Amino acid sequence: MKDAAPQAAAETVYLKDYTPFGWQIADVHLTFRLSPTATRVLARIHFAPNPGAPKQDFFLHGEELRLIRAAIDGTEVTPEITDKGLTCAVPDGPFLWEAEVEIAPEANTALEGLYMSNGMYCTQCEAEGFRKITYYPDRPDVMAIFTVRIESDLPVLLSNGNPGDRGAGFAEWHDPWRKPAYLFALVAGDLVAHPDRFRTRSGKDVDLNIWVRPGDEGKCAFGMEALKKSMRWDEEEYGREYDLDVFNIVAVDDFNMGAMENKGLNIFNSSCVLASPETSTDGNFERIEAIIAHEYFHNWTGNRITCRDWFQLCLKEGLTVFRDQQFTADMRSAPVKRIDDVIMLRARQFPEDQGPLAHPVRPESFQEINNFYTATVYEKGAEVIGMLRTLVGAEAYAKALDLYFDRHDGDAATIEDWLRVFEEATGRDLSQFKRWYSQAGTPRVQVDEDWTDGTYSLTVRQHTPPTPGQPDKAPQVIPLAVGLLGPNGDEVVPTRVLEVTEAEQRFEFTGLGARPVPSLNRGFSAPIVLERETSRAERAFLLAHDTDPFNRWDASRELARDSLFEMITKDAAPDGDWLDGLQRLVADTTLDPAYRALMLSGPSQSELAQMLHTRGVTPDPDAIWSAAERLAQATAERFADMLPALAREASVSAAYAPDAEQSGKRALGSAVLSMQTRLDGGYAAEAQFAAADNMTQQLSALTQLIRADRAKAALAAFYEQWQGDRLVMDKWFGLQVGAAAPARAADIAAELTGHDLFDWKNPNRFRAVLGGLAMNHAGFHRADGAGYRLLADWLIRLDDLNPQTAARMCSAFQTWTRYDADRQDLMRAELQRIADKPNLSRDMGEMVGRILS
């Protein structure tokens, strides 16, 4: 469903202009008479003047609605209606508002509001989808108690809260907790439940259900166990208990996001909840576990305490991401989880911070809020929470969270509210720390050292480069975790957190017997870029001896980047000393196999492009790909004698389980197979593909066969086996593009868009092909611009149906200015072609405008 207003009519919303809504809502009664083409929504809402709000016109949001009837206190009224909502004269005191509207869920391809997915009715109301359901003050600070009646002959009728009356053709639901409209949810369809129960620590029994289409019942067990683990963990770690009689999850095929935390009725993209060993990889299982935890944790950090306005989005998302990161670290390997999080941060958020889409964790303005569901809000927002916990300590953090929950339960809160409870709980002044929420950009931290008469000193200088709209940045509070290692590798000073608060500061360590080697920003204690001249010998020393798992991995990563830089710019040979050190580490059987597998994964090609750009070299995607291939080949040859032993260690004889131990072994096995394929041309991969009894090993083998250019038979066999499973076919589509040789990636993507099973209206399938192309760095940046043209063609087409997904995928162009002039011209032309599209959506228009700026 195309947005009604073209980009030219988009208005900028500013944080500074916030004013409370002029009325409070006591309760909301909604009746849905479901029909694919003509659903009727009847609303009965009790309004009363808000004594804390300024005088204002009575305005209710509403888009793409057909008003049938409106009444105030039983008397019909004729409101003034625009494409944004309605205004109406209302009494000075409390009144009852009634409205009946008609909507067409079947025609709603934007997947916002009430829409249909393969015959199932479902909703997505965050951020501003409820206004496409009925006229309402669709803003997060307006909270109310909802009672819902659904009328339909479909067998399953679900909404928020606890179940009420039900009978032939109807079901009623009542949510006793006040919530904003963005948390409203409704699902109706032919569904079956995977049921279970959970007893809270206070002894309350909660009914749990995962609702799926018939045939998917066998893919729910892991998700249910993840839900119960999340509920128990939140009780034990944060003291938060579930507060309704039932908790429902529904798997939906057509969904723009991963999942949504609607109160008591979480709606999930099917890919984020359905899992089985035959159809899901270890990575899928871990992601499902994390997303289920994330949405459940929102019950308190997002639902019971929501955000006052959308500028405060990081208040719920950053905190909840941090909580789900803690959960996964407890369930699996904490060091591996931390490294994975930083890899994602550097790959997604750092480029955002360094380009035209840079914005603070709490933005100051927006035109389309959907465009601010970003890595900065989520991942950097979580890093800010982690820094705060580091600064105050775990005990004070827990004390502050208890105060936050006690004080703001039922509130729509702000960042100021959040920081205030920490100030009161700890006695600290956090006014400078607040800059992490208001300043965009990634701080650069330069560290110089001095050694004099047993005293080792570090001089730390910080600066943050200019970003759009913010040319000058003030110093921030940076918790810099530091440890010192002696010449023999022993730790002479354990981890100490230095609080960097000034543009330049000096820190001293006294009483040392020899000059130490520093281990800086341990655990990635702050989301910064370290600028320090270090030798390869020092990095090799840290790779061999650092007691901090993150910095040990990062030292290896830096050595790999340095080697690749020399290979790209000087045609040098791979760094043999680094490969020797890597061999010694990977051979250490006392280390977690998952950690060793991570050590064997090199920097991404996009990461290398950013490194080159930062060092003043224009990145050449083809040269980057060539160097990465040469390094991978050299690594395989160096490890050749070790591969049989590593393969034996990585083998799993027990029945498949997606737990940390087995997953770590299979991750190491996949790294081994990658090296084996470079040595044998794919024979080991063919054998693994034929023998695989789980998707992790089958897909790992197929990936290597594609890269070895001998996957034709395997791709056909995979298709024959899995063509009836929509989620596995997403893998089949995406892998062919993502793992393709750069010269062929755009052509393969174009071919796949013509495949009978390519449903471009389904976000998962669209992202599999076009997103797979965007992630194939050299393939997307092919010199003739074929990748740019193909993506732009499809974004223009998708914008008419699903602006939200199209706009988010437009970010593939955000780094366009770092490449050579020819590629810049090609990308600029495609961006301009998108910008010139008639009736461009607000979502896409804002994104393209910011990128081009």
C-alpha positions in Angstrom: 0.0 0.0 0.0 1.7 3.1 -1.2 2.1 6.0 1.2 -0.4 8.7 0.5 1.9 11.7 0.6 5.0 12.1 -1.7 8.4 12.9 -0.2 8.0 16.6 -0.9 5.2 16.8 1.7 7.3 15.2 4.4 7.6 17.2 7.6 10.6 17.2 10.0 9.8 16.3 13.6 12.0 17.7 16.3 12.7 16.4 19.8 12.7 20.0 21.1 9.1 20.4 20.0 7.7 17.7 22.2 4.4 18.5 24.0 2.1 16.1 25.8 -1.2 15.0 24.2 -4.1 17.1 25.4 -6.2 14.2 26.6 -5.8 11.1 28.7 -7.5 7.8 27.8 -9.1 5.7 30.5 -9.9 2.7 28.3 -10.2 1.5 24.7 -12.8 -1.0 23.4 -12.2 -2.3 19.9 -14.3 -4.6 17.8 -12.9 -6.1 14.6 -15.3 -7.6 12.0 -12.7 -9.2 9.8 -12.9 -9.3 6.1 -10.0 -9.4 3.6 -11.3 -6.4 1.6 -13.6 -4.6 4.1 -12.7 -5.1 7.7 -14.8 -3.0 10.0 -13.1 -1.6 13.1 -15.4 -0.1 15.8 -13.7 2.0 18.5 -15.1 3.2 21.8 -12.6 5.4 23.7 -13.1 7.4 26.9 -11.1 10.6 26.8 -10.5 13.1 29.5 -8.6 16.4 29.4 -4.9 16.1 30.4 -4.2 18.6 33.1 -0.5 18.5 32.3 -0.8 19.4 28.6 -1.2 22.8 26.9 -4.4 23.8 25.1 -4.6 22.2 21.7 -7.0 21.0 19.0 -8.3 17.5 19.3 -6.4 15.5 16.6 -6.4 11.8 16.0 -4.0 10.1 13.6 -5.5 8.1 10.8 -4.2 7.0 7.4 -5.8 5.1 4.6 -9.1 4.7 6.6 -12.6 5.0 5.4 -14.7 6.6 8.1 -18.2 5.2 8.3 -19.4 6.9 11.4 -18.1 9.1 14.3 -19.9 10.1 17.5 -19.2 12.0 20.7 -21.3 11.0 23.7 -23.7 9.2 21.4 -24.2 12.2 19.0 -22.9 11.8 15.5 -20.2 14.3 14.4 -18.6 15.2 11.1 -14.8 15.6 11.7 -12.4 17.4 9.3 -10.3 14.6 7.7 -7.0 14.8 5.9 -4.6 12.1 4.8 -2.9 12.3 8.2 -5.9 12.1 10.5 -8.9 14.0 11.8 -9.8 17.0 13.9 -13.0 17.6 15.7 -14.6 19.9 18.3 -14.9 18.1 21.7 -16.4 18.9 25.1 -14.3 20.6 27.8 -14.6 17.6 30.1 -14.5 13.8 29.7 -16.3 12.3 26.7 -16.9 9.0 24.9 -15.5 8.9 21.3 -16.9 6.3 19.0 -15.8 5.6 15.4 -16.4 3.0 12.8 -13.9 2.7 10.0 -13.3 0.3 7.1 -9.9 -1.0 6.0 -8.6 -3.5 3.4 -6.0 -5.8 5.0 -5.6 -7.8 1.8 -4.4 -4.8 -0.1 -2.0 -3.7 2.6 1.4 -4.7 1.1 3.3 -2.2 3.3 2.9 -4.8 6.1 2.1 -2.0 8.6 -1.2 -1.9 10.5 -3.6 -4.8 9.9 -2.6 -6.9 6.9 -2.8 -10.4 5.6 0.0 -13.0 5.1 -1.1 -16.1 3.2 -4.6 -16.0 4.5 -3.7 -15.0 8.1 -4.6 -11.6 9.6 -1.8 -10.0 11.5 -0.6 -6.6 12.7 2.6 -4.6 12.9 2.0 -1.3 14.7 5.5 -0.1 15.7 6.3 2.6 15.0 3.2 4.2 13.5 1.1 1.4 12.1 -1.9 1.7 14.5 -3.1 4.8 12.6 -3.8 2.5 9.7 -6.3 0.6 11.9 -8.4 3.3 13.4 -8.4 7.0 14.3 -6.3 7.3 17.5 -3.5 9.4 19.1 -0.8 7.1 17.7 2.1 8.2 19.9 3.9 6.1 22.6 3.2 8.5 25.5 -0.6 7.9 25.2 -1.2 4.7 27.2 -4.5 2.9 27.9 -6.1 -0.3 28.9 -7.4 -2.2 25.8 -10.4 -4.6 25.5 -10.7 -6.3 22.1 -13.4 -8.3 20.4 -12.6 -10.2 17.2 -15.4 -11.5 15.0 -14.5 -14.0 12.4 -15.1 -17.7 11.4 -11.4 -18.4 11.5 -10.5 -20.9 14.2 -7.8 -18.9 16.1 -8.5 -15.3 17.2 -5.7 -13.7 19.3 -5.0 -10.3 20.8 -3.1 -8.8 23.7 -3.5 -9.7 27.3 -5.7 -12.4 28.9 -8.4 -14.3 27.1 -12.1 -13.4 27.9 -15.4 -14.6 26.5 -15.3 -16.6 23.4 -17.8 -18.5 21.3 -18.8 -19.4 17.8 -17.4 -16.7 15.5 -15.8 -14.4 18.2 -13.2 -14.1 20.9 -12.5 -11.3 23.4 -9.3 -10.3 25.0 -8.5 -7.9 27.9 -5.1 -6.4 28.6 -5.0 -5.1 32.2 -1.8 -3.2 31.7 -1.8 0.3 30.2 0.0 0.3 26.8 0.6 2.6 23.8 -1.0 1.8 20.5 2.2 0.6 19.0 2.1 -2.5 21.2 -1.4 -3.5 20.0 -1.6 -6.8 18.2 -4.2 -9.0 16.5 -3.8 -12.4 14.8 -6.5 -14.5 13.2 -6.0 -17.6 11.1 -5.9 -21.3 10.7 -3.2 -22.0 13.2 -2.1 -24.7 15.6 -0.3 -24.3 18.9 2.8 -25.8 20.4 1.8 -25.4 24.1 3.7 -25.5 27.4 3.5 -23.9 30.8 5.9 -21.9 33.0 5.7 -21.4 36.8 7.0 -18.1 37.9 9.1 -17.7 41.0 6.0 -16.5 42.9 4.2 -19.7 42.0 1.9 -18.4 39.2 1.3 -20.7 36.2 1.5 -19.1 32.8 0.2 -20.8 29.6 2.7 -20.6 26.8 1.9 -21.1 23.1 3.8 -20.8 19.8 1.2 -20.6 17.1 2.2 -21.8 13.6 0.7 -22.9 10.3 -0.3 -26.6 10.1 2.8 -28.5 9.2 5.2 -26.3 11.2 4.5 -27.9 14.6 7.7 -29.8 14.5 9.8 -26.6 14.4 8.6 -25.1 17.7 10.4 -27.0 20.5 13.6 -25.1 20.5 11.8 -21.7 20.5 9.7 -22.8 23.5 12.7 -23.9 25.5 14.4 -20.5 24.6 11.3 -18.7 25.9 11.3 -20.6 29.2 15.0 -20.0 29.6 14.5 -16.3 29.0 11.7 -16.1 31.6 13.8 -17.8 34.2 16.9 -15.7 33.4 15.0 -12.4 33.7 13.7 -13.5 37.1 17.1 -14.5 38.4 19.2 -11.6 36.8 16.8 -8.7 36.9 14.1 -9.8 39.3 11.4 -9.4 36.6 8.5 -11.8 36.7 5.9 -12.2 33.9 2.6 -10.5 34.6 -0.2 -12.1 32.5 -1.9 -15.5 32.4 -0.8 -16.3 28.9 2.2 -15.6 26.6 1.6 -16.2 22.9 4.1 -16.2 20.0 2.9 -16.3 16.4 5.1 -17.1 13.4 4.3 -15.0 10.3 5.8 -15.4 6.9 5.5 -11.8 5.7 7.0 -9.5 8.3 9.3 -6.5 7.8 11.2 -7.0 11.0 12.6 -9.9 13.0 9.9 -9.9 15.7 7.7 -7.5 17.7 7.2 -7.4 21.5 3.4 -6.7 21.6 2.2 -7.2 25.2 1.5 -10.9 25.7 1.3 -11.6 21.9 4.7 -11.5 20.3 4.6 -11.6 16.5 7.7 -13.2 14.9 9.0 -13.4 11.4 8.9 -17.2 10.8 12.6 -17.3 10.2 13.2 -16.0 13.8 11.2 -18.7 15.6 10.9 -21.9 13.5 13.8 -24.3 13.8 14.8 -27.9 13.3 18.2 -29.6 12.9 17.3 -30.5 9.3 16.3 -27.0 8.2 18.2 -24.6 10.5 21.9 -23.9 11.1 23.6 -23.5 14.4 23.6 -19.7 13.6 19.8 -19.8 13.1 19.3 -21.5 16.5 21.5 -19.0 18.3 19.7 -16.1 16.6 16.3 -17.5 17.4 17.3 -17.9 21.1 18.5 -14.3 21.2 15.5 -12.8 19.4 13.0 -14.7 21.6 14.9 -13.5 24.6 15.0 -9.9 23.3 11.3 -9.7 22.7 10.4 -11.3 26.0 12.7 -8.9 27.9 10.8 -6.1 26.3 7.9 -7.0 28.6 9.6 -4.8 31.2 12.1 -2.7 29.2 9.7 -1.5 26.5 6.2 -2.5 27.6 5.8 -1.9 31.3 8.2 1.0 30.8 7.9 2.4 27.3 9.4 5.5 25.7 7.8 8.9 25.9 8.4 9.7 22.2 10.2 8.0 19.3 13.4 10.0 20.0 13.8 7.9 23.1 13.7 4.7 21.0 17.2 3.7 22.3 15.8 3.7 25.8 13.9 0.5 25.2 16.0 -1.0 22.3 19.5 -0.3 23.5 18.7 -1.5 27.0 16.9 -4.6 25.7 19.7 -5.5 23.2 22.2 -5.2 26.1 20.0 -7.6 28.1 19.8 -10.1 25.3 23.5 -9.9 24.9 24.0 -10.7 28.6 21.6 -13.6 28.2 23.4 -15.1 25.2 26.7 -14.7 27.0 25.4 -16.7 29.9 23.8 -19.4 27.7 26.8 -19.8 25.4 30.5 -18.6 25.3 30.8 -15.1 26.7 34.1 -14.2 24.9 32.7 -15.5 21.5 29.5 -13.5 22.1 31.4 -10.4 22.8 33.5 -10.8 19.7 30.5 -11.5 17.6 28.8 -8.3 18.9 31.8 -6.2 18.1 32.1 -7.7 14.6 28.5 -6.6 14.0 29.1 -3.2 15.5 32.1 -2.5 13.3 30.4 -3.9 10.2 27.1 -2.1 10.6 27.3 0.8 13.1 30.8 2.2 12.5 30.1 2.8 8.8 26.8 4.4 9.8 28.7 6.7 12.2 31.3 7.6 9.6 28.9 8.4 6.7 25.9 10.5 5.6 23.5 8.4 7.8 25.3 9.3 11.0 23.0 10.3 13.9 23.1 10.3 17.7 21.9 7.4 19.7 19.0 9.7 20.5 18.3 11.6 17.2 17.3 15.3 17.4 14.9 15.1 14.4 13.5 12.8 11.8 11.1 12.8 8.9 10.2 9.1 9.0 10.8 7.2 12.2 11.0 3.8 10.5 14.4 5.0 9.2 15.8 5.2 12.7 15.6 1.6 13.6 19.3 1.5 13.0 22.5 -0.1 14.3 23.2 3.2 16.1 20.0 3.0 18.1 20.2 -0.7 18.8 23.9 -1.8 18.8 25.5 1.4 19.8 22.7 2.0 22.3 23.6 -1.3 23.9 27.2 -0.3 24.1 26.2 2.8 25.9 24.4 0.7 28.5 27.4 -1.6 28.8 29.7 1.4 29.4 27.4 2.7 32.1 27.4 -0.7 33.8 31.2 -0.7 33.6 31.5 2.7 35.1 29.2 2.1 38.1 29.8 -1.6 38.6 27.5 -4.6 38.5 26.1 -4.1 42.0 25.3 -0.4 41.5 23.8 -1.2 38.0 21.4 -3.7 39.6 20.4 -1.2 42.3 19.8 1.5 39.7 17.7 -0.9 37.5 15.5 -1.8 40.5 14.9 1.9 41.1 14.1 2.4 37.4 11.5 -0.4 37.5 10.0 0.8 40.7 9.8 4.4 39.8 8.8 4.2 36.1 6.6 1.1 35.9 3.6 2.2 33.8 5.4 5.3 32.5 6.5 6.6 29.1 10.1 7.5 30.1 13.0 9.5 28.7 16.8 9.2 28.6 16.8 11.9 31.3 14.6 9.6 33.5 17.0 6.7 32.9 20.2 8.6 33.8 18.5 10.2 36.8 18.0 6.9 38.5 21.7 6.1 38.1 22.7 9.4 39.5 20.4 8.9 42.5 21.5 5.2 43.0 25.2 5.9 42.7 25.7 9.6 43.5 27.5 10.2 40.2 27.1 13.2 37.9 26.3 11.7 34.5 25.8 15.0 32.6 29.0 14.4 30.6 28.2 10.7 30.0 24.9 11.9 28.5 26.8 13.1 25.5 26.9 9.5 24.3 23.2 10.0 23.6 23.5 13.4 21.9 26.7 13.2 19.9 27.0 11.2 16.7 30.2 9.6 15.5 32.8 7.1 16.7 35.4 8.7 19.0 39.0 8.3 18.0 41.3 7.6 20.9 45.0 8.2 20.5 47.3 6.6 23.1 51.0 7.4 23.6 53.2 5.8 26.2 56.2 6.6 28.3 58.6 4.5 30.4 60.7 6.2 33.0 62.3 4.7 36.2 59.7 2.0 36.9 56.8 4.3 36.0 54.7 3.5 32.9 52.4 6.2 31.7 49.7 6.5 29.1 48.7 9.8 27.5 45.2 9.5 26.1 43.7 12.0 23.6 40.2 11.7 22.3 38.4 13.4 19.4 35.3 12.7 17.4 35.3 13.6 13.8 32.5 15.9 12.4 29.2 14.3 11.4 26.2 15.8 9.5 24.9 18.7 11.5 27.5 18.3 14.2 30.9 19.8 13.2 32.3 20.2 16.8 32.3 17.5 19.5 33.0 17.8 23.2 35.0 15.2 25.1 33.0 12.2 26.3 33.3 9.8 29.2 35.2 6.8 27.9 35.7 3.8 30.2 39.0 2.4 28.9 39.8 -1.0 30.3 43.6 -1.6 30.4 45.8 -4.4 31.5 49.6 -4.6 31.4 51.7 -7.6 30.5 55.3 -8.3 31.4 58.0 -9.2 28.9 57.4 -12.9 29.6 53.7 -12.6 29.0 52.6 -12.6 32.6 49.9 -10.1 33.6 51.6 -7.5 35.9 48.7 -5.2 36.2 45.2 -6.8 36.0 42.4 -5.0 34.2 41.8 -1.5 35.4 39.2 0.9 34.0 40.6 4.3 33.2 37.9 7.0 33.1 38.8 9.2 30.2 36.9 12.5 30.5 39.1 15.1 29.0 40.5 15.8 25.5 43.9 14.8 26.9 44.7 12.9 30.1 47.7 11.1 31.6 47.5 7.9 33.6 50.5 6.4 35.5 51.4 2.9 36.7 54.2 2.8 39.2 56.4 0.1 40.8 57.0 -1.9 37.7 60.1 -3.9 37.2 60.2 -3.8 33.4 58.5 -1.9 30.6 55.1 -3.6 30.1 53.1 -4.3 27.0 49.7 -2.6 27.2 46.4 -4.4 26.5 44.0 -1.5 25.7 40.2 -1.3 25.6 39.9 -4.8 26.9 36.6 -6.5 26.2 36.0 -3.6 23.9 35.0 -1.6 26.9 34.1 1.4 24.8 32.9 1.7 21.1 35.9 3.6 19.9 38.7 3.5 17.3 42.1 3.2 18.9 44.8 5.1 17.2 48.1 3.9 18.5 51.3 3.1 16.7 52.1 -0.6 17.4 54.6 -2.9 15.8 53.7 -6.3 14.4 55.9 -7.8 17.0 53.8 -6.3 19.8 50.6 -7.5 18.2 52.1 -11.0 17.8 53.0 -10.8 21.5 49.4 -10.0 22.4 48.1 -12.8 20.1 50.3 -15.2 22.0 49.9 -14.0 25.6 47.0 -11.6 26.2 44.7 -12.9 28.9 41.8 -10.9 27.5 40.1 -13.1 24.9 38.8 -10.1 23.0 42.1 -8.3 22.7 43.8 -11.6 21.8 41.4 -12.0 18.9 41.7 -8.3 18.0 45.5 -8.5 17.8 45.1 -11.3 15.3 42.6 -9.2 13.4 44.9 -6.3 13.3 47.8 -8.4 12.0 45.5 -9.8 9.3 44.4 -6.3 8.3 48.0 -5.1 8.2 49.0 -8.0 6.0 46.1 -7.4 3.7 46.9 -3.7 3.5 50.4 -4.6 2.3 49.1 -7.2 -0.1 46.6 -4.7 -1.6 48.8 -1.7 -1.8 52.3 -3.2 -2.3 51.5 -6.7 -3.7 53.3 -8.1 -0.7 53.3 -11.7 0.4 51.0 -12.8 3.4 52.6 -12.2 6.8 54.2 -15.5 7.7 54.9 -14.6 11.3 51.2 -13.9 11.8 50.3 -17.2 10.2 52.7 -19.0 12.6 51.1 -17.3 15.6 47.7 -18.2 14.4 48.7 -21.8 13.9 49.9 -22.0 17.5 46.7 -20.5 18.9 44.4 -22.7 16.8 46.4 -25.8 17.8 45.7 -25.1 21.5 43.0 -27.6 22.4 42.4 -26.0 25.7 40.7 -23.1 23.9 37.0 -23.2 22.9 36.5 -24.5 19.4 34.1 -21.7 18.6 36.8 -19.2 19.7 39.4 -20.8 17.5 36.9 -20.8 14.6 36.5 -17.1 15.0 40.3 -16.6 15.0 40.3 -18.3 11.6 37.7 -16.0 10.1 39.4 -13.0 8.5 38.2 -9.4 8.2 35.3 -8.8 5.8 36.0 -7.2 2.5 33.7 -4.2 3.5 35.8 -3.8 6.6 39.0 -3.8 4.5 37.5 -1.1 2.3 36.8 1.0 5.3 40.4 0.4 6.6 41.8 1.5 3.3 39.6 4.6 3.2 40.7 5.5 6.7 44.3 5.2 5.7 43.9 7.5 2.8 43.8 4.8 0.1 40.8 4.6 -2.3 39.5 1.0 -2.0 39.4 -1.1 -5.1 36.9 -3.9 -4.5 38.5 -6.2 -7.0 41.9 -5.8 -5.5 40.5 -6.4 -2.0 38.8 -9.6 -3.2 42.0 -10.8 -4.8 44.1 -10.2 -1.7 41.5 -11.9 0.5 41.6 -14.9 -1.8 45.4 -15.0 -1.7 45.5 -14.8 2.0 42.9 -17.5 2.4 44.8 -19.8 0.1 48.1 -19.1 2.0 46.3 -19.9 5.3 45.0 -23.2 3.9 48.5 -24.2 2.7 50.0 -23.2 6.1 47.5 -25.3 8.0 47.5 -28.3 5.6 49.3 -30.6 8.0 47.0 -29.7 10.9 43.7 -30.1 9.0 43.2 -33.9 9.7 43.7 -33.4 13.4 41.4 -30.4 13.5 38.8 -32.2 11.5 38.8 -35.1 14.0 38.5 -32.6 16.9 35.6 -30.9 15.2 33.7 -34.1 14.6 30.5 -34.7 16.6 29.4 -38.3 17.2 26.4 -37.6 19.4 22.9 -36.8 18.1 22.6 -33.2 16.8 22.1 -30.6 19.5 22.3 -26.8 18.9 24.1 -26.3 22.2 27.3 -24.2 22.6 29.6 -27.3 22.8 28.4 -28.9 19.5 28.0 -25.6 17.7 31.5 -24.6 18.5 32.9 -27.9 17.1 30.8 -27.5 13.9 32.0 -23.9 13.5 35.6 -25.2 13.7 34.7 -27.9 11.3 33.3 -25.4 8.8 36.6 -23.4 9.0 38.5 -26.6 8.4 36.3 -27.5 5.4 36.9 -24.0 3.9 40.6 -24.6 4.0 40.3 -28.2 2.7 38.3 -27.0 -0.3 41.1 -24.7 -1.3 43.5 -27.6 -1.3 41.4 -30.4 -2.8 39.1 -28.4 -5.0 35.9 -29.5 -3.3 36.1 -33.3 -2.8 35.7 -33.1 1.0 32.9 -30.6 0.6 31.1 -33.0 -1.8 31.5 -35.8 0.7 30.1 -33.7 3.5 27.2 -32.5 1.4 26.2 -36.1 0.6 26.5 -37.3 4.2 25.2 -34.3 6.1 22.3 -35.0 8.5 21.9 -31.4 9.6 21.5 -28.0 7.9 24.7 -26.6 9.4 26.9 -29.1 7.7 24.9 -29.3 4.5 24.9 -25.5 4.0 28.6 -25.3 5.0 29.4 -27.8 2.3 27.2 -26.1 -0.3 28.9 -22.8 0.4 32.3 -24.2 -0.3 31.1 -25.9 -3.5 29.8 -22.6 -4.8 33.1 -21.0 -4.1 34.9 -23.9 -5.8 32.7 -23.5 -8.8 31.5 -27.1 -8.6 28.0 -26.6 -7.0 25.7 -27.2 -10.0 24.7 -30.8 -9.0 24.5 -29.9 -5.3 22.4 -26.8 -5.9 20.0 -28.9 -7.9 19.8 -31.6 -5.2 19.3 -29.0 -2.5 16.5 -27.5 -4.5 14.9 -30.8 -5.1 15.1 -31.7 -1.4 13.9 -28.4 0.1 11.8 -26.5 -2.5 8.7 -27.0 -0.3 10.3 -25.3 2.7 10.1 -21.5 2.3 12.7 -20.7 5.0 15.3 -23.2 3.6 14.7 -21.8 0.1 15.6 -18.3 1.4 19.0 -19.9 2.2 19.2 -21.4 -1.3 18.5 -18.0 -2.9 20.8 -16.0 -0.7 23.8 -18.3 -0.7 24.0 -18.4 -4.5 24.4 -14.6 -4.6 26.4 -14.1 -1.4 29.0 -16.8 -2.1 29.2 -16.2 -5.9 32.4 -15.0 -7.5 32.2 -11.2 -7.9 32.1 -11.2 -11.7 28.9 -13.3 -11.6 27.1 -12.1 -8.5 24.9 -9.5 -10.1 24.1 -11.8 -13.1 23.1 -14.6 -10.7 21.0 -12.2 -8.7 19.2 -11.0 -11.8 18.6 -14.6 -12.9 17.1 -15.5 -9.5 14.7 -12.6 -9.6 13.1 -14.4 -12.5 12.8 -17.7 -10.7 9.3 -19.1 -10.1 9.9 -19.1 -6.3 11.2 -15.5 -6.2 8.4 -13.7 -4.4 9.6 -10.1 -4.3 6.7 -9.0 -2.1 8.0 -11.3 0.7 10.6 -9.4 2.7 12.6 -12.5 3.5 12.9 -13.6 -0.1 13.6 -10.1 -1.3 16.4 -9.7 1.3 17.8 -13.1 0.4 18.5 -12.1 -3.2 19.1 -8.4 -3.2 20.5 -8.3 0.3 22.8 -11.2 -0.6 24.0 -9.1 -3.6 24.7 -6.1 -1.3 26.7 -8.2 1.0 28.9 -9.6 -1.8 31.3 -6.7 -1.6 33.2 -7.0 -4.9 30.1 -8.4 -6.6 27.9 -5.4 -5.7 30.6 -3.0 -6.6 31.3 -4.5 -10.0 33.0 -1.9 -12.1 30.3 -1.7 -14.7 27.7 -0.8 -12.1 25.5 -3.9 -12.8 25.0 -4.5 -9.1 24.0 -0.9 -8.4 21.5 -0.8 -11.3 19.9 -4.1 -10.3 19.4 -3.1 -6.7 18.1 0.4 -7.6 15.6 -1.2 -10.1 14.1 -3.4 -7.4 14.1 -0.7 -4.7 12.2 1.6 -7.0 9.7 -1.2 -7.6 9.4 -2.3 -4.0 8.9 1.3 -2.8 5.4 1.4 -4.2 4.4 -1.7 -2.1 6.7 -1.8 1.0 8.5 1.5 1.6 9.9 0.4 4.9 11.9 -2.6 3.6 13.0 -0.7 0.5 14.3 2.2 2.5 16.3 0.0 4.9 17.9 -1.8 2.0 18.9 1.5 0.5 21.6 1.8 3.1 23.7 -0.5 0.9 24.7 2.7 -0.9 25.6 4.7 2.2 29.4 4.3 1.7 29.4 5.4 -1.9 31.8 8.3 -1.4 34.7 6.2 -0.3 35.2 4.5 -3.7 36.8 5.6 -7.0 35.3 8.4 -9.1 33.8 6.0 -11.7 32.0 3.9 -9.1 30.9 7.1 -7.3 29.3 8.4 -10.5 27.5 5.1 -11.1 26.1 5.0 -7.6 25.2 8.7 -7.6 23.3 8.1 -10.8 21.3 5.2 -9.3 20.6 7.2 -6.1 19.4 10.1 -8.2 17.2 7.8 -10.2 15.6 6.6 -7.0 15.2 10.2 -5.8 13.5 11.1 -9.0 10.9 8.4 -8.8 7.3 9.8 -8.9 5.5 9.6 -5.6 8.6 8.5 -3.7 7.7 7.3 -0.2 8.7 9.3 2.8 10.8 6.4 4.0 12.9 6.2 0.8 13.0 9.9 0.2 14.5 10.7 3.5 17.1 7.9 3.2 18.2 8.8 -0.3 18.3 12.5 0.5 20.6 11.9 3.5 22.9 9.5 1.5 23.2 12.0 -1.4 23.8 14.9 1.0 
